[in-house]
Amino acid sequence: MGEQERMVEAVLFAAREPVTVAELVKRLPHGCDPHEAVAHLMRRYHGRGVHLVKVGDGYAFRTAPDLGHLMVREVVESRKLSRAAVETLAIIAYHQPVTRAEIEEIRGVAVSRGTVDQLLEMEWIRFGRRRMTPGRPVTFVVTETFLDHFGLESARDLPGLKELRAAGLLDSRPMPGLDLPDADEPEAEDQTGQSELFED
């Protein structure tokens, strides 16, 4: 293993959050190539108990998916998301960046402050850019914490309608307001909003 791979491995291992290539460039000595080091490490860890995976714009070590059952905690998490919170989170994930008014229009009911506050506190959503419309309403987007929790590289990896129905998570009836892309069809909806996902 080369010295720059060892340095990148050490940084990623010690980091609590996924580390971007830009952050690696700042930490490594001049002349190092983090892209090359990360690519070598991903190959080196492939098939092992720990994988190096891409999370949003960063990289992190994660337990191999097939070994996740070994990490299950015996303590049951007492905090559960309400139906309103789950619906709100799903709307934000699939329609981001989205305003509170747009969430309410899709759900057909008002969104309580407590629901949004809970999702913000869990760091599964964050404030996005303000809309350039009257009143400049704030938008909401999902975070890298959300993506990491569900094992997604980006919001584009969210399952489509066919995948959700195949998993038994949706019935076959059309759902008003939930225009999810079908896995076998190109996405008709403009995805320009997704590019804003993790911009400051």
N, CA, C and O of each residue as an XYZ file, in Angstrom:
800
protein
N       0.855     -1.191      0.000
C       0.000      0.000      0.000
C       0.888      1.236      0.000
O       1.828      1.339      0.788
N       0.578      2.178     -0.897
C       1.353      3.406     -0.986
C       1.123      4.324      0.200
O       0.142      4.188      0.931
N       2.049      5.265      0.380
C       1.966      6.166      1.520
C       0.728      7.051      1.459
O       0.096      7.296      2.486
N       0.368      7.539      0.262
C      -0.809      8.412      0.191
C      -2.096      7.631      0.485
O      -3.044      8.188      1.038
N      -2.131      6.345      0.117
C      -3.289      5.520      0.462
C      -3.384      5.355      1.970
O      -4.477      5.410      2.534
N      -2.245      5.151      2.628
C      -2.228      5.004      4.081
C      -2.753      6.274      4.752
O      -3.504      6.207      5.725
N      -2.347      7.439      4.218
C      -2.791      8.709      4.808
C      -4.296      8.897      4.626
O      -4.994      9.297      5.558
N      -4.792      8.610      3.425
C      -6.227      8.746      3.158
C      -7.010      7.761      4.027
O      -8.050      8.110      4.585
N      -6.511      6.538      4.139
C      -7.159      5.527      4.965
C      -7.257      6.004      6.411
O      -8.294      5.839      7.053
N      -6.174      6.597      6.925
C      -6.165      7.078      8.311
C      -7.172      8.203      8.518
O      -7.886      8.221      9.520
N      -7.232      9.137      7.577
C      -8.167     10.265      7.688
C      -9.610      9.767      7.667
O     -10.425     10.183      8.489
N      -9.923      8.877      6.728
C     -11.291      8.369      6.605
C     -11.681      7.521      7.809
O     -12.823      7.573      8.265
N     -10.750      6.752      8.316
C     -11.032      5.896      9.460
C     -11.357      6.722     10.705
O     -12.231      6.357     11.491
N     -10.645      7.838     10.878
C     -10.816      8.657     12.080
C     -11.995      9.622     11.979
O     -12.454     10.143     12.995
N     -12.484      9.862     10.773
C     -13.527     10.870     10.572
C     -14.885     10.368     11.047
O     -15.243      9.210     10.829
N     -15.632     11.248     11.697
C     -16.990     10.896     12.139
C     -17.993     11.032     11.004
O     -19.008     10.336     10.980
N     -17.710     11.930     10.060
C     -18.604     12.180      8.934
C     -17.875     11.845      7.633
O     -16.645     11.803      7.613
N     -18.619     11.606      6.543
C     -17.963     11.381      5.253
C     -17.033     12.548      4.897
O     -17.345     13.706      5.174
N     -15.908     12.234      4.290
C     -14.892     13.229      3.958
C     -14.853     13.414      2.444
O     -14.772     12.439      1.697
N     -14.911     14.661      1.996
C     -14.873     14.949      0.559
C     -13.433     14.947      0.055
O     -12.487     15.053      0.835
N     -13.286     14.824     -1.261
C     -11.955     14.872     -1.878
C     -11.321     16.235     -1.625
O     -10.113     16.329     -1.408
N     -12.137     17.298     -1.651
C     -11.607     18.642     -1.393
C     -10.989     18.718      0.007
O      -9.944     19.341      0.192
N     -11.636     18.085      0.992
C     -11.091     18.080      2.348
C      -9.812     17.259      2.420
O      -8.885     17.613      3.147
N      -9.759     16.160      1.665
C      -8.543     15.345      1.642
C      -7.383     16.123      1.035
O      -6.252     16.033      1.513
N      -7.663     16.885     -0.016
C      -6.625     17.692     -0.658
C      -6.007     18.658      0.351
O      -4.792     18.857      0.367
N      -6.855     19.256      1.194
C      -6.361     20.211      2.196
C      -5.476     19.538      3.243
O      -4.535     20.149      3.749
N      -5.778     18.278      3.567
C      -5.052     17.594      4.647
C      -3.770     16.914      4.183
O      -2.805     16.815      4.942
N      -3.760     16.448      2.941
C      -2.613     15.686      2.464
C      -1.489     16.608      1.993
O      -1.731     17.755      1.619
N      -0.251     16.090      2.016
C       0.875     16.889      1.519
C       0.692     17.246      0.046
O       0.002     16.540     -0.690
N       1.305     18.329     -0.373
C       1.222     18.789     -1.761
C       1.716     17.694     -2.705
O       2.731     17.050     -2.441
N       1.002     17.492     -3.789
C       1.403     16.500     -4.785
C       0.683     15.175     -4.661
O       0.796     14.328     -5.548
N      -0.058     14.974     -3.576
C      -0.824     13.729     -3.416
C      -2.076     13.762     -4.292
O      -2.605     14.831     -4.594
N      -2.533     12.601     -4.688
C      -3.724     12.489     -5.532
C      -4.796     11.702     -4.777
O      -4.829     10.474     -4.855
N      -5.680     12.404     -4.040
C      -6.722     11.705     -3.262
C      -7.642     10.850     -4.121
O      -8.090      9.791     -3.680
N      -7.933     11.298     -5.349
C      -8.816     10.518     -6.238
C      -8.234      9.122     -6.458
O      -8.934      8.116     -6.344
N      -6.946      9.084     -6.775
C      -6.277      7.810     -7.034
C      -6.245      6.953     -5.768
O      -6.504      5.750     -5.816
N      -5.924      7.585     -4.636
C      -5.852      6.851     -3.367
C      -7.209      6.263     -2.997
O      -7.290      5.110     -2.575
N      -8.274      7.045     -3.152
C      -9.617      6.565     -2.829
C     -10.000      5.401     -3.733
O     -10.561      4.411     -3.265
N      -9.700      5.512     -5.028
C     -10.026      4.436     -5.972
C      -9.308      3.142     -5.587
O      -9.903      2.065     -5.633
N      -8.030      3.244     -5.209
C      -7.274      2.051     -4.799
C      -7.849      1.460     -3.514
O      -7.962      0.242     -3.381
N      -8.214      2.334     -2.566
C      -8.764      1.847     -1.305
C     -10.118      1.168     -1.508
O     -10.416      0.165     -0.860
N     -10.935      1.716     -2.407
C     -12.242      1.101     -2.673
C     -12.050     -0.310     -3.232
O     -12.785     -1.228     -2.871
N     -11.064     -0.479     -4.109
C     -10.786     -1.820     -4.646
C     -10.225     -2.734     -3.548
O     -10.594     -3.905     -3.460
N      -9.333     -2.191     -2.715
C      -8.693     -2.978     -1.667
C      -9.726     -3.499     -0.652
O      -9.608     -4.624     -0.167
N     -10.737     -2.674     -0.334
C     -11.724     -3.056      0.671
C     -12.928     -3.791      0.083
O     -13.803     -4.234      0.828
N     -12.983     -3.925     -1.227
C     -14.107     -4.621     -1.857
C     -14.156     -6.074     -1.377
O     -13.147     -6.778     -1.410
N     -15.326     -6.515     -0.935
C     -15.501     -7.892     -0.506
C     -15.073     -8.165      0.925
O     -15.159     -9.301      1.391
N     -14.612     -7.135      1.627
C     -14.183     -7.333      3.008
C     -15.325     -6.968      3.973
O     -16.415     -6.598      3.538
N     -15.068     -7.073      5.257
C     -16.098     -6.777      6.253
C     -16.427     -5.301      6.344
O     -17.494     -4.923      6.829
N     -15.510     -4.470      5.878
C     -15.710     -3.023      5.847
C     -15.498     -2.559      4.415
O     -14.534     -2.965      3.767
N     -16.390     -1.715      3.920
C     -16.274     -1.164      2.564
C     -16.012      0.328      2.638
O     -16.432      0.994      3.585
N     -15.317      0.851      1.638
C     -15.196      2.299      1.474
C     -16.272      2.692      0.469
O     -16.249      2.238     -0.675
N     -17.216      3.535      0.891
C     -18.355      3.881      0.034
C     -18.457      5.386     -0.156
O     -17.959      6.171      0.651
N     -19.115      5.766     -1.242
C     -19.373      7.177     -1.525
C     -20.686      7.555     -0.886
O     -21.696      6.881     -1.089
N     -20.683      8.633     -0.110
C     -21.889      9.133      0.550
C     -22.024     10.602      0.168
O     -21.278     11.449      0.659
N     -22.984     10.901     -0.714
C     -23.101     12.278     -1.194
C     -21.836     12.660     -1.933
O     -21.457     12.002     -2.902
N     -21.177     13.725     -1.483
C     -19.927     14.170     -2.097
C     -18.707     13.614     -1.375
O     -17.577     13.884     -1.781
N     -18.916     12.847     -0.318
C     -17.792     12.377      0.483
C     -17.630     10.867      0.462
O     -18.381     10.153     -0.202
N     -16.631     10.395      1.205
C     -16.331      8.972      1.301
C     -16.242      8.578      2.767
O     -15.813      9.370      3.607
N     -16.656      7.329      3.075
C     -16.635      6.865      4.457
C     -16.547      5.344      4.483
O     -16.980      4.668      3.550
N     -15.978      4.817      5.566
C     -15.966      3.381      5.781
C     -17.293      2.967      6.382
O     -17.795      3.613      7.302
N     -17.867      1.881      5.861
C     -19.130      1.367      6.349
C     -19.059     -0.158      6.411
O     -18.339     -0.790      5.638
N     -19.814     -0.736      7.340
C     -19.904     -2.187      7.450
C     -20.508     -2.765      6.170
O     -21.434     -2.188      5.601
N     -19.986     -3.892      5.726
C     -20.537     -4.553      4.542
C     -22.023     -4.821      4.771
O     -22.406     -5.281      5.847
N     -22.865     -4.540      3.776
C     -24.319     -4.678      3.956
C     -24.760     -6.047      4.460
O     -25.691     -6.141      5.260
N     -24.093     -7.122      3.997
C     -24.520     -8.464      4.404
C     -24.128     -8.803      5.844
O     -24.534     -9.839      6.369
N     -23.337     -7.930      6.485
C     -22.933     -8.162      7.874
C     -23.626     -7.211      8.843
O     -23.330     -7.203     10.037
N     -24.544     -6.415      8.321
C     -25.237     -5.435      9.153
C     -25.959     -6.041     10.339
O     -26.090     -5.398     11.381
N     -26.436     -7.290     10.192
C     -27.174     -7.936     11.287
C     -26.301     -8.124     12.528
O     -26.820     -8.258     13.636
N     -24.990     -8.135     12.349
C     -24.089     -8.307     13.490
C     -24.023     -7.047     14.354
O     -23.616     -7.100     15.514
N     -24.426     -5.919     13.776
C     -24.326     -4.646     14.483
C     -25.642     -4.226     15.127
O     -25.718     -3.153     15.727
N     -26.676     -5.054     15.013
C     -27.986     -4.689     15.544
C     -27.903     -4.543     17.056
O     -27.418     -5.428     17.762
N     -28.386     -3.407     17.529
C     -28.394     -3.163     18.968
C     -29.629     -3.801     19.582
O     -30.689     -3.856     18.960
N     -29.482     -4.276     20.794
C     -30.600     -4.901     21.492
C     -31.577     -3.867     22.029
O     -32.739     -4.178     22.289
N     -31.099     -2.625     22.197
C     -31.960     -1.570     22.722
C     -32.864     -1.074     21.601
O     -32.383     -0.683     20.538
N     -34.162     -1.088     21.836
C     -35.114     -0.633     20.834
C     -35.198      0.887     20.876
O     -35.368      1.483     21.940
N     -35.076      1.504     19.707
C     -35.188      2.959     19.631
C     -36.630      3.343     19.891
O     -37.536      2.937     19.163
N     -36.837      4.140     20.951
C     -38.200      4.463     21.363
C     -38.806      5.584     20.523
O     -40.026      5.748     20.495
N     -37.978      6.339     19.853
C     -38.485      7.459     19.080
C     -38.846      7.003     17.675
O     -37.989      6.555     16.913
N     -40.119      7.124     17.347
C     -40.575      6.731     16.023
C     -41.122      7.943     15.301
O     -41.654      8.870     15.911
N     -40.979      7.914     13.990
C     -41.534      8.997     13.187
C     -43.037      8.821     13.063
O     -43.532      7.713     12.859
N     -43.750      9.922     13.188
C     -45.198      9.892     12.984
C     -45.476      9.706     11.497
O     -44.592      9.874     10.656
N     -46.710      9.360     11.195
C     -47.089      9.227      9.777
C     -46.877     10.547      9.043
O     -46.414     10.569      7.903
N     -47.222     11.650      9.715
C     -47.048     12.973      9.105
C     -45.576     13.231      8.788
O     -45.249     13.790      7.741
N     -44.688     12.819      9.701
C     -43.256     13.037      9.492
C     -42.744     12.172      8.340
O     -41.939     12.626      7.526
N     -43.212     10.923      8.275
C     -42.790     10.029      7.195
C     -43.248     10.576      5.847
O     -42.479     10.591      4.885
N     -44.506     11.028      5.777
C     -45.030     11.577      4.527
C     -44.271     12.832      4.128
O     -43.927     13.019      2.961
N     -44.014     13.694      5.113
C     -43.287     14.936      4.836
C     -41.880     14.630      4.339
O     -41.410     15.246      3.383
N     -41.205     13.680      4.985
C     -39.855     13.309      4.590
C     -39.841     12.747      3.172
O     -38.955     13.074      2.382
N     -40.816     11.905      2.849
C     -40.880     11.314      1.508
C     -41.098     12.394      0.455
O     -40.484     12.357     -0.612
N     -41.966     13.349      0.751
C     -42.234     14.429     -0.205
C     -40.973     15.259     -0.422
O     -40.649     15.610     -1.556
N     -40.265     15.571      0.652
C     -39.034     16.354      0.522
C     -38.004     15.579     -0.296
O     -37.355     16.146     -1.175
N     -37.851     14.280     -0.007
C     -36.859     13.467     -0.706
C     -37.124     13.404     -2.206
O     -36.197     13.490     -3.011
N     -38.398     13.252     -2.577
C     -38.719     13.065     -3.992
C     -38.996     14.357     -4.756
O     -38.958     14.358     -5.986
N     -39.272     15.448     -4.058
C     -39.632     16.684     -4.746
C     -38.673     17.837     -4.468
O     -38.923     18.958     -4.911
N     -37.587     17.589     -3.748
C     -36.698     18.665     -3.330
C     -36.098     19.429     -4.507
O     -35.938     18.866     -5.590
N     -35.768     20.695     -4.307
C     -36.071     21.504     -3.125
C     -37.553     21.883     -3.123
O     -38.097     22.259     -4.161
N     -38.208     21.786     -1.961
C     -39.651     21.970     -1.877
C     -39.989     22.890     -0.707
O     -39.353     22.820      0.345
N     -40.982     23.744     -0.886
C     -41.396     24.674      0.163
C     -42.458     24.034      1.052
O     -43.049     23.014      0.698
N     -42.688     24.641      2.197
C     -43.730     24.150      3.102
C     -45.091     24.154      2.394
O     -45.865     23.208      2.535
N     -45.383     25.216      1.634
C     -46.670     25.307      0.933
C     -46.826     24.167     -0.075
O     -47.916     23.618     -0.236
N     -45.734     23.815     -0.750
C     -45.790     22.721     -1.725
C     -46.003     21.376     -1.020
O     -46.729     20.517     -1.520
N     -45.370     21.201      0.138
C     -45.578     19.971      0.918
C     -47.045     19.865      1.319
O     -47.651     18.799      1.208
N     -47.615     20.981      1.787
C     -49.007     20.988      2.221
C     -49.949     20.724      1.054
O     -50.978     20.068      1.214
N     -49.592     21.240     -0.128
C     -50.427     21.029     -1.311
C     -50.439     19.551     -1.694
O     -51.482     19.016     -2.069
N     -49.290     18.893     -1.601
C     -49.198     17.477     -1.954
C     -49.903     16.611     -0.917
O     -50.640     15.690     -1.272
N     -49.679     16.905      0.370
C     -50.295     16.100      1.439
C     -51.780     16.399      1.594
O     -52.549     15.530      2.006
N     -52.188     17.624      1.266
C     -53.590     17.992      1.417
C     -53.942     18.465      2.808
O     -55.107     18.740      3.095
N     -52.939     18.566      3.685
C     -53.154     19.063      5.044
C     -51.975     19.941      5.438
O     -50.913     19.888      4.816
N     -52.170     20.748      6.475
C     -51.111     21.628      6.951
C     -49.977     20.810      7.570
O     -50.204     19.757      8.166
N     -48.758     21.315      7.415
C     -47.589     20.680      8.010
C     -47.288     21.400      9.321
O     -47.055     22.608      9.328
N     -47.293     20.660     10.429
C     -47.055     21.299     11.720
C     -45.575     21.645     11.877
O     -44.705     20.997     11.295
N     -45.315     22.661     12.661
C     -43.939     23.064     12.921
C     -43.177     21.928     13.604
O     -41.988     21.730     13.352
N     -43.873     21.180     14.476
C     -43.234     20.088     15.194
C     -42.710     18.999     14.271
O     -41.653     18.420     14.522
N     -43.451     18.720     13.199
C     -43.032     17.696     12.241
C     -41.735     18.096     11.565
O     -40.798     17.302     11.484
N     -41.682     19.325     11.079
C     -40.484     19.817     10.407
C     -39.327     19.920     11.402
O     -38.194     19.563     11.077
N     -39.609     20.406     12.609
C     -38.569     20.537     13.627
C     -37.951     19.182     13.970
O     -36.740     19.083     14.172
N     -38.788     18.132     14.035
C     -38.282     16.797     14.350
C     -37.319     16.317     13.264
O     -36.259     15.769     13.566
N     -37.688     16.523     12.014
C     -36.830     16.100     10.906
C     -35.545     16.912     10.854
O     -34.487     16.383     10.515
N     -35.634     18.204     11.192
C     -34.433     19.048     11.254
C     -33.526     18.599     12.396
O     -32.306     18.541     12.243
N     -34.130     18.280     13.541
C     -33.363     17.854     14.706
C     -32.643     16.527     14.444
O     -31.521     16.320     14.906
N     -33.291     15.644     13.708
C     -32.673     14.361     13.358
C     -31.605     14.529     12.282
O     -30.862     13.596     11.978
N     -31.538     15.731     11.711
C     -30.593     16.058     10.638
C     -30.839     15.222      9.388
O     -29.907     14.882      8.659
N     -32.120     14.893      9.148
C     -32.488     14.203      7.914
C     -32.905     15.196      6.837
O     -32.876     14.867      5.651
N     -33.290     16.405      7.232
C     -33.565     17.471      6.269
C     -32.835     18.725      6.722
O     -32.433     18.846      7.879
N     -32.672     19.649      5.797
C     -32.084     20.948      6.131
C     -32.732     21.998      5.226
O     -33.442     21.673      4.274
N     -32.466     23.256      5.550
C     -32.981     24.339      4.724
C     -32.187     24.393      3.424
O     -30.961     24.287      3.418
N     -32.921     24.561      2.318
C     -32.284     24.742      1.021
C     -32.276     26.220      0.666
O     -32.422     27.082      1.532
N     -32.105     26.493     -0.602
C     -32.110     27.882     -1.070
C     -33.519     28.445     -1.031
O     -34.502     27.719     -1.179
N     -33.597     29.754     -0.828
C     -34.906     30.409     -0.885
C     -35.342     30.505     -2.335
O     -34.526     30.710     -3.233
N     -36.655     30.352     -2.551
C     -37.212     30.482     -3.891
C     -37.213     31.951     -4.299
O     -37.472     32.833     -3.480
N     -36.928     32.198     -5.550
C     -36.956     33.565     -6.058
C     -38.379     33.914     -6.511
O     -38.610     34.299     -7.657
N     -39.316     33.766     -5.582
C     -40.718     34.078     -5.822
C     -41.169     35.025     -4.716
O     -40.457     35.195     -3.727
N     -42.344     35.646     -4.866
C     -42.796     36.567     -3.819
C     -42.750     35.942     -2.432
O     -43.206     34.819     -2.220
N     -42.193     36.690     -1.502
C     -42.041     36.207     -0.143
C     -40.773     35.398      0.067
O     -40.406     35.104      1.205
N     -40.095     35.034     -1.026
C     -38.860     34.237     -0.977
C     -38.934     33.103      0.041
O     -38.146     33.065      0.986
N     -39.888     32.168     -0.149
C     -40.052     31.082      0.827
C     -38.830     30.172      0.867
O     -38.168     29.950     -0.147
N     -38.546     29.648      2.058
C     -37.436     28.734      2.235
C     -37.824     27.365      1.692
O     -38.994     26.983      1.729
N     -36.860     26.644      1.199
C     -37.112     25.280      0.715
C     -36.431     24.283      1.657
O     -35.587     24.644      2.477
N     -36.829     23.018      1.510
C     -36.240     21.938      2.298
C     -35.642     20.898      1.363
O     -36.186     20.625      0.293
N     -34.514     20.317      1.775
C     -33.864     19.229      1.044
C     -33.405     18.188      2.059
O     -33.264     18.495      3.243
N     -33.170     16.957      1.601
C     -32.636     15.935      2.500
C     -31.136     16.132      2.653
O     -30.498     16.785      1.827
N     -30.578     15.562      3.716
C     -29.164     15.743      4.029
C     -28.350     14.492      3.725
O     -28.897     13.443      3.384
N     -27.033     14.621      3.855
C     -26.165     13.460      3.696
C     -26.423     12.444      4.819
O     -26.235     11.244      4.623
N     -26.852     12.925      5.990
C     -27.189     12.012      7.088
C     -28.340     11.098      6.678
O     -28.314      9.899      6.955
N     -29.350     11.667      6.018
C     -30.483     10.885      5.497
C     -29.981      9.854      4.492
O     -30.329      8.677      4.576
N     -29.156     10.305      3.532
C     -28.639      9.395      2.505
C     -27.825      8.272      3.136
O     -27.959      7.107      2.761
N     -26.981      8.634      4.097
C     -26.126      7.651      4.756
C     -26.968      6.624      5.504
O     -26.675      5.429      5.464
N     -28.015      7.088      6.188
C     -28.874      6.186      6.966
C     -29.530      5.139      6.076
O     -29.681      3.985      6.476
N     -29.919      5.540      4.871
C     -30.616      4.625      3.969
C     -29.698      4.009      2.917
O     -30.167      3.342      1.995
N     -28.376      4.235      3.058
C     -27.414      3.613      2.152
C     -27.495      4.115      0.730
O     -27.304      3.344     -0.211
N     -27.776      5.405      0.556
C     -27.898      6.004     -0.769
C     -26.693      6.894     -1.059
O     -26.192      7.583     -0.170
N     -26.237      6.873     -2.300
C     -25.140      7.766     -2.680
C     -25.671      9.165     -2.929
O     -25.031     10.152     -2.567
N     -26.840      9.250     -3.549
C     -27.474     10.542     -3.789
C     -28.981     10.348     -3.821
O     -29.465      9.216     -3.828
N     -29.727     11.456     -3.839
C     -31.187     11.365     -3.861
C     -31.685     10.710     -5.150
O     -32.809     10.211     -5.196
N     -30.864     10.709     -6.185
C     -31.261     10.057     -7.438
C     -31.356      8.536     -7.283
O     -31.943      7.864     -8.131
N     -30.782      7.992     -6.206
C     -30.820      6.549     -5.977
C     -32.071      6.096     -5.236
O     -32.222      4.907     -4.957
N     -32.979      7.030     -4.911
C     -34.234      6.656     -4.265
C     -35.021      5.720     -5.183
O     -35.003      5.902     -6.400
N     -35.704      4.733     -4.631
C     -36.446      3.793     -5.468
C     -37.610      4.460     -6.191
O     -38.214      5.406     -5.684
N     -37.916      3.951     -7.390
C     -39.056      4.439     -8.156
C     -40.322      3.697     -7.774
O     -40.304      2.836     -6.895
N     -41.420      4.031     -8.436
C     -42.710      3.422     -8.130
C     -42.692      1.907     -8.260
O     -43.193      1.202     -7.384
N     -42.115      1.400     -9.353
C     -42.119     -0.048     -9.574
C     -41.360     -0.764     -8.474
O     -41.782     -1.823     -8.009
N     -40.228     -0.183     -8.052
C     -39.435     -0.808     -6.994
C     -40.196     -0.807     -5.669
O     -40.181     -1.802     -4.943
N     -40.856      0.297     -5.355
C     -41.612      0.391     -4.104
C     -42.779     -0.590     -4.101
O     -43.049     -1.239     -3.090
N     -43.465     -0.696     -5.229
C     -44.592     -1.633     -5.302
C     -44.107     -3.070     -5.237
O     -44.751     -3.910     -4.608
N     -42.976     -3.367     -5.880
C     -42.428     -4.722     -5.856
C     -42.037     -5.125     -4.430
O     -42.111     -6.297     -4.062
N     -41.623     -4.138     -3.640
C     -41.228     -4.409     -2.247
C     -42.438     -4.448     -1.319
O     -42.298     -4.704     -0.123
N     -43.643     -4.191     -1.875
C     -44.854     -4.217     -1.066
C     -45.064     -2.971     -0.229
O     -45.865     -2.971      0.706
N     -44.340     -1.904     -0.566
C     -44.448     -0.665      0.209
C     -45.518      0.275     -0.332
O     -45.903      1.233      0.338
N     -45.999      0.000     -1.546
C     -47.096      0.785     -2.123
C     -48.091     -0.182     -2.735
O     -47.715     -1.239     -3.241
N     -49.373      0.189     -2.685
C     -50.338     -0.632     -3.403
C     -50.353     -0.172     -4.859
O     -49.642      0.764     -5.223
N     -51.148     -0.816     -5.677
C     -51.117     -0.541     -7.113
C     -51.948      0.664     -7.513
O     -51.943      1.064     -8.677
N     -52.667      1.249     -6.551
C     -53.477      2.413     -6.898
C     -52.590      3.637     -7.076
O     -51.587      3.775     -6.377
N     -52.945      4.537     -8.009
C     -52.160      5.759     -8.149
C     -52.279      6.615     -6.898
O     -53.346      6.686     -6.289
N     -51.193      7.261     -6.517
C     -51.182      8.117     -5.334
C     -51.118      9.569     -5.777
O     -50.134      9.975     -6.394
N     -52.139     10.359     -5.478
C     -52.130     11.750     -5.908
C     -50.950     12.500     -5.302
O     -50.661     12.390     -4.111
N     -50.272     13.271     -6.165
C     -49.186     14.123     -5.689
C     -47.852     13.428     -5.573
O     -46.835     14.091     -5.372
N     -47.819     12.079     -5.697
C     -46.557     11.374     -5.550
C     -46.112     10.899     -6.923
O     -46.367      9.754     -7.298
N     -45.459     11.757     -7.665
C     -45.019     11.445     -9.012
C     -43.600     10.917     -8.966
O     -42.651     11.635     -9.282
N     -43.456      9.647     -8.569
C     -42.135      9.051     -8.493
C     -41.769      8.500     -9.858
O     -42.642      8.026    -10.585
N     -40.480      8.555    -10.223
C     -40.078      8.001    -11.515
C     -40.144      6.491    -11.496
O     -39.770      5.866    -10.504
N     -40.617      5.892    -12.585
C     -40.567      4.444    -12.724
C     -39.137      4.048    -13.025
O     -38.423      4.761    -13.729
N     -38.716      2.907    -12.491
C     -37.323      2.499    -12.632
C     -36.944      2.262    -14.088
O     -35.796      2.487    -14.469
N     -37.915      1.801    -14.929
C     -37.597      1.468    -16.315
C     -37.811      2.621    -17.281
O     -37.545      2.483    -18.475
N     -38.287      3.754    -16.785
C     -38.577      4.871    -17.668
C     -37.692      6.047    -17.322
O     -37.380      6.258    -16.150
N     -37.274      6.830    -18.331
C     -36.482      8.020    -18.040
C     -37.316      9.008    -17.249
O     -38.528      9.100    -17.443
N     -36.679      9.741    -16.365
C     -37.396     10.699    -15.539
C     -37.845     11.877    -16.386
O     -37.047     12.527    -17.062
N     -39.157     12.135    -16.330
C     -39.705     13.218    -17.131
C     -39.516     14.552    -16.444
O     -39.422     15.593    -17.095
N     -39.461     14.512    -15.132
C     -39.399     15.755    -14.367
C     -38.015     16.357    -14.447
O     -37.023     15.630    -14.402
N     -37.927     17.656    -14.562
C     -36.652     18.349    -14.592
C     -35.921     18.121    -13.282
O     -36.491     18.330    -12.211
N     -34.656     17.692    -13.350
C     -33.904     17.366    -12.149
C     -32.950     18.477    -11.727
O     -32.023     18.230    -10.957
N     -33.160     19.688    -12.213
C     -32.223     20.759    -11.890
C     -32.174     21.006    -10.402
O     -31.129     21.398     -9.881
N     -33.276     20.787     -9.699
C     -33.287     21.016     -8.257
C     -32.345     20.096     -7.520
O     -31.800     20.472     -6.482
N     -32.138     18.880     -8.043
C     -31.269     17.929     -7.368
C     -29.840     18.425     -7.311
O     -29.111     18.088     -6.379
N     -29.416     19.227     -8.299
C     -28.030     19.691     -8.303
C     -27.762     20.650     -7.158
O     -26.609     20.896     -6.806
N     -28.824     21.192     -6.576
C     -28.654     22.120     -5.456
C     -28.590     21.395     -4.117
O     -28.502     22.023     -3.062
N     -28.636     20.048     -4.172
C     -28.865     19.276     -2.964
C     -27.934     19.616     -1.825
O     -28.385     19.795     -0.694
N     -26.636     19.711     -2.099
C     -25.717     19.932     -0.998
C     -24.922     21.217     -1.150
O     -23.842     21.348     -0.574
N     -25.445     22.170     -1.921
C     -24.769     23.451     -2.028
C     -25.088     24.290     -0.808
O     -26.191     24.227     -0.265
N     -24.107     25.080     -0.379
C     -24.312     25.942      0.774
C     -25.090     27.191      0.386
O     -25.359     28.040      1.236
